[in-house]
Amino acid sequence: MAWDFSTEPEFQQKLDWMHEFVREEIWPIETVFEELGQDGFERAIAPLREQVKERGLWAAHLPPDLGGQGFGQVKLGLMHEILGSSPFAPNAFGNQAPDSGNSEILALAGTDEQKERWLHPLLNGDLKSAFSMTEPETAGSDPTQLRTSAQRDGDTWVINGHKWFSTNGSIADFLIVMAVTDPDARPHQRASMFIVPVDTPGVRIVRDVPTMEHPYDSFGKLGNHAEIVYEDVRVGPEALLGEVGAGFLIAQHRLGPGRIHHCMRWLGVSRRAFDMLCERATYREAQGSVLAEKQTVQNWIADSAAQMQAARLMTLHAAWRMDTEGASAARTDISLIKFYGAQVLHDVVDRALQIHGSLGYSTDLPLEAMYRYARAARFYDGPDEVHRQSVARQVLRGYEPPADGIPREHVPTRREEARRRFAEILEAVTAND
Ligand SMILES: Cc1cc2nc3c(=O)[nH]c(=O)nc-3n(C[C@H](O)[C@H](O)[C@H](O)COP(=O)(O)OP(=O)(O)OC[C@H]3O[C@@H](n4cnc5c(N)ncnc54)[C@H](O)[C@@H]3O)c2cc1C
């Protein structure tokens, strides 16, 4: 009997340490992040990174030969659940998006020279990166429509295009740019990835796009999303990542584990919101009783607990499948958790915000920020609708229309069949009547 929901005691000790460390050392940074600014933040986080490295938990998503732990997705998932509780925790553990995904791309597709020049400094925290794929003019949910092009000119490539929502683009040292290298190839073989240093002539970081998450104009801050114009950006052959036309293939490898980590981080956020929801229920009084005694509030608590448990088991199961059967086998499971996990995050945060009334809506609690963060989860790394469509298509492969056009469960048809099968007994029963 192989089903087992337990965690090895040695690994549980690591998780316990992380849990304590994130709460005690990283949560306080959240409250002074704006005052610290980008430089102050780097100084505050640097000694914490050292502690993480000493514990052997730095950049754990990478294989051991690149300084990671080779933990596999289930263990990484459990770690990300803890890291998700604070937007700054992944940063202290060397697996903050988008650097973590980009380091996976470089590990997967980079040459030895590319790893030396870009991956190692990225892992040391000496460089920052961004992933530049989405364009304002084409649908990000259908990247076969990408327009940014990279054309060969002798030994070099010339990149032209317009991107936006390149997270951390304005503080990055280099960008991984997805560009069309062969518009006539089959849709998923049209694009390639290039490493483009931000100071390459022709790269213009236009602005950081104000969003629900950061509604006011600001530039050059961690987590901002940059709009970038690439105008006759000339790079050498050493910029190409992997084979020409392999852009989508590489992106697919990166996205599977990334989605598991996202979902587990969302559970970390949900748990924190849930704790606030429950705490508030125990002491706030209205209409003669504490909120914990109102049935609506009890429903919120029970529904949230059930949804979080379901999402957690689904996500860890997807991670287990990825570890044991590989990324392709886990594709549908990953799509399931991507849209379901985003919904759970939204629902739990929304209830926690609601129970706090105006306090929940105010910035005196982190709930309004969580709410804004939760909204984006429904479309980055693929909108809900696309993942639902993909799940439904996969599920429907197991079905076909009935040959005679009559539903398989049609009771009168089945009854007729059953009457034939049990004719003798039925006759005997009727004779006895
Ligand atoms: C916080 C955040 C960070 C991001 N970081 C990055 C980054 O670092 N790098 C990067 O390149 N991009 C990034 N993005 C962009 C993100 O990947 C895109 O927003 C996403 O792929 C959707 O593309 P789009 O915005 O062009 O929406 P569109 O593709 O235009 O889709 C809009 C809507 O159309 C509907 N839709 C689409 N397809 C279907 C369908 N098949 N069925 C039904 N409805 C459908 C959905 O409702 C969808 O939300 C980020 C976005 C956010 C919000």
The ligand as a Tripos MOL2 file, in Angstrom:
@<TRIPOS>MOLECULE
LIG
   53    58     1     0     0
SMALL
NO_CHARGES

@<TRIPOS>ATOM
      1 C1          1.2410   40.0050  -11.8510 C.3       1 LIG1
      2 C2          1.5900   39.5990  -13.2530 C.ar      1 LIG1
      3 C3          2.9000   39.2280  -13.5640 C.ar      1 LIG1
      4 C4          3.2470   38.8760  -14.8560 C.ar      1 LIG1
      5 N1          4.5660   38.5900  -15.1430 N.ar      1 LIG1
      6 C5          4.9300   38.3510  -16.4160 C.ar      1 LIG1
      7 C6          6.3060   38.1660  -16.7460 C.ar      1 LIG1
      8 O1          7.2000   38.2110  -15.8920 O.2       1 LIG1
      9 N2          6.6360   37.9980  -18.0600 N.ar      1 LIG1
     10 C7          5.6950   37.9550  -19.0510 C.ar      1 LIG1
     11 O2          6.0610   37.7760  -20.2160 O.2       1 LIG1
     12 N3          4.3700   38.1240  -18.7580 N.ar      1 LIG1
     13 C8          3.9630   38.3260  -17.4790 C.ar      1 LIG1
     14 N4          2.6300   38.5470  -17.1750 N.ar      1 LIG1
     15 C9          1.6220   38.5230  -18.2350 C.3       1 LIG1
     16 C10         0.7390   37.2940  -18.1950 C.3       1 LIG1
     17 O3          1.4790   36.1460  -18.5140 O.3       1 LIG1
     18 C11        -0.4380   37.5390  -19.1650 C.3       1 LIG1
     19 O4         -1.2350   38.5550  -18.5900 O.3       1 LIG1
     20 C12        -1.2640   36.3030  -19.4070 C.3       1 LIG1
     21 O5         -0.5530   35.3700  -20.1720 O.3       1 LIG1
     22 C13        -2.5670   36.6600  -20.1590 C.3       1 LIG1
     23 O6         -2.2630   37.3460  -21.3470 O.3       1 LIG1
     24 P1         -2.9790   38.7540  -21.6680 P.3       1 LIG1
     25 O7         -2.8390   39.6430  -20.4940 O.co2     1 LIG1
     26 O8         -2.4540   39.2320  -22.9740 O.co2     1 LIG1
     27 O9         -4.5190   38.4030  -21.7810 O.3       1 LIG1
     28 P2         -5.2820   37.8140  -23.0540 P.3       1 LIG1
     29 O10        -4.5150   36.7000  -23.6600 O.co2     1 LIG1
     30 O11        -5.6890   38.9370  -23.9250 O.co2     1 LIG1
     31 O12        -6.5530   37.1710  -22.3530 O.3       1 LIG1
     32 C14        -7.5390   38.0070  -21.7740 C.3       1 LIG1
     33 C15        -8.7020   37.1760  -21.3200 C.3       1 LIG1
     34 O13        -9.2810   36.5030  -22.4320 O.3       1 LIG1
     35 C16        -9.9480   35.3570  -21.9760 C.3       1 LIG1
     36 N5         -9.5100   34.1600  -22.7030 N.ar      1 LIG1
     37 C17        -8.2870   33.9220  -23.2520 C.ar      1 LIG1
     38 N6         -8.2690   32.7040  -23.8120 N.ar      1 LIG1
     39 C18        -9.4880   32.1440  -23.6150 C.ar      1 LIG1
     40 C19       -10.1000   30.9090  -23.9490 C.ar      1 LIG1
     41 N7         -9.4020   29.9610  -24.6010 N.pl3     1 LIG1
     42 N8        -11.3640   30.7030  -23.5520 N.ar      1 LIG1
     43 C20       -12.0720   31.6510  -22.8950 C.ar      1 LIG1
     44 N9        -11.5460   32.8360  -22.5590 N.ar      1 LIG1
     45 C21       -10.2860   33.0830  -22.9120 C.ar      1 LIG1
     46 C22        -9.5990   35.1870  -20.4830 C.3       1 LIG1
     47 O14       -10.6500   35.6850  -19.6890 O.3       1 LIG1
     48 C23        -8.3690   36.0660  -20.3370 C.3       1 LIG1
     49 O15        -8.1710   36.5410  -19.0040 O.3       1 LIG1
     50 C24         2.2610   38.8750  -15.8790 C.ar      1 LIG1
     51 C25         0.9490   39.2290  -15.5590 C.ar      1 LIG1
     52 C26         0.6050   39.5890  -14.2820 C.ar      1 LIG1
     53 C27        -0.7910   39.9960  -13.9860 C.3       1 LIG1
@<TRIPOS>BOND
     1     1     2 1
     2     2     3 ar
     3     2    52 ar
     4     3     4 ar
     5     4     5 ar
     6     4    50 ar
     7     5     6 ar
     8     6     7 ar
     9     6    13 1
    10     7     8 2
    11     7     9 ar
    12     9    10 ar
    13    10    11 2
    14    10    12 ar
    15    12    13 ar
    16    13    14 ar
    17    14    15 1
    18    14    50 ar
    19    15    16 1
    20    16    17 1
    21    16    18 1
    22    18    19 1
    23    18    20 1
    24    20    21 1
    25    20    22 1
    26    22    23 1
    27    23    24 1
    28    24    25 2
    29    24    26 1
    30    24    27 1
    31    27    28 1
    32    28    29 2
    33    28    30 1
    34    28    31 1
    35    31    32 1
    36    32    33 1
    37    33    34 1
    38    33    48 1
    39    34    35 1
    40    35    36 1
    41    35    46 1
    42    36    37 ar
    43    36    45 ar
    44    37    38 ar
    45    38    39 ar
    46    39    40 ar
    47    39    45 ar
    48    40    41 1
    49    40    42 ar
    50    42    43 ar
    51    43    44 ar
    52    44    45 ar
    53    46    47 1
    54    46    48 1
    55    48    49 1
    56    50    51 ar
    57    51    52 ar
    58    52    53 1
@<TRIPOS>SUBSTRUCTURE
     1 LIG1         1 GROUP 0 **** ****
